[in-house]
Amino acid sequence: MNLMAEQDKSQPQQRQVRLQIDETRMHTTYANTIRTSTTMDELVLDFGINLPVPTQDNQPTLQFSVGSRVVMNWSAAKRLAISLGQAVRGFEEQNGEIKLNQGPANPPGPRLAT
């Protein structure tokens, strides 16, 4: 009896799936900030632009103009977090550490674990 043949029969067959990407309805948006909110089932990401707005009392004020909202389940959010972490690490390996300014225009935010 051929043991290798027996093992091949007991393991499920792997199927290769082709992925087709449809970009016909895609639009591109620039964002320099993000706001997150959560529920038990979903993560909501609002992407937008922080713009300084003049005020009469000369107080530093930013207006957050939301351009896009993405809602995803927690499994998709975890996959996004992993993908973003890998992309940032790769960029920093080639180009050096990305410094985050902590001035009024760049409030403290989440940090990537190293």
Sequence and secondary structure as in RCSB ss.txt:
>XXXX:A:sequence
MNLMAEQDKSQPQQRQVRLQIDETRMHTTYANTIRTSTTMDELVLDFGINLPVPTQDNQPTLQFSVGSRVVMNWS
AAKRLAISLGQAVRGFEEQNGEIKLNQGPANPPGPRLAT
>XXXX:A:secstr
  HHHHHHHHS            TT      SEEEEEE SSEEEEEEEEEEE   TT    EEEEEEEEEEEEHH
HHHHHHHHHHHHHHHHHHHH       STTS        
